[in-house]
Amino acid sequence: MEYPGGTGTHLQKNQRKIREQDQEILLQLADRENELRVETSLVPLSPGFSWAWGLRGDWSPILSKTRKKSKPQSG
């Protein structure tokens, strides 16, 4: 709709600019949400991985002895 004096065009340009800014803000928010989702999905794995890695270190001497005993001896 065109208003007298050309204000309608100016208003439309401003509305378009606001929509573009809103869209950019929404895209930024979506990106941040995705980043947070990835970070938080990895958090529960961290303690479990540390625990398992610690077990690996604790069991290494026992496992190596077991492997030596279980190897078939040739001779």
C-alpha positions in Angstrom: 0.0 0.0 0.0 1.4 3.3 -1.0 0.9 6.3 1.3 1.0 9.9 0.2 4.5 11.3 0.1 6.2 8.0 -0.6 6.2 6.9 3.1 4.8 3.5 2.2 7.9 2.5 0.3 10.1 3.8 3.2 7.9 1.8 5.7 8.2 -1.3 3.5 12.0 -1.0 3.4 12.2 -0.7 7.1 9.9 -3.7 7.7 12.0 -5.7 5.3 15.2 -4.7 7.0 13.7 -5.6 10.4 12.6 -9.0 9.0 16.1 -9.6 7.7 17.6 -8.7 11.1 15.2 -10.9 12.9 16.0 -13.8 10.5 19.7 -13.3 11.2 19.2 -13.3 14.9 17.1 -16.5 14.7 19.9 -18.2 12.6 22.5 -17.2 15.2 20.3 -18.6 18.0 19.9 -21.8 16.1 23.6 -22.1 15.6 24.3 -21.5 19.3 21.6 -24.1 20.2 23.3 -26.7 18.0 26.7 -25.9 19.5 25.3 -26.3 23.0 23.5 -29.5 22.0 26.8 -31.1 20.8 28.7 -30.0 23.9 26.1 -31.3 26.3 25.7 -34.6 24.4 29.5 -35.2 25.0 29.4 -34.4 28.7 28.0 -37.7 29.9 30.6 -39.6 27.9 33.6 -37.8 29.5 33.4 -39.4 33.0 32.8 -42.9 31.5 35.7 -42.6 29.2 38.0 -41.5 32.0 36.8 -44.4 34.1 37.3 -46.9 31.3 40.7 -45.5 30.5 41.6 -45.8 34.2 40.5 -49.4 34.3 42.6 -50.1 31.2 45.6 -48.9 33.1 44.7 -50.8 36.2 44.2 -54.1 34.4 47.1 -53.9 32.0 49.6 -55.9 34.1 47.0 -58.6 34.8 45.9 -58.8 31.2 49.5 -59.1 30.0 50.2 -62.0 32.4 47.0 -63.7 31.3 47.9 -63.3 27.6 51.4 -64.8 28.2 49.9 -67.8 30.0 47.3 -68.4 27.3 49.6 -68.3 24.3 50.2 -71.8 22.9 53.8 -72.8 23.4 55.5 -74.2 20.4 58.3 -76.7 20.8 
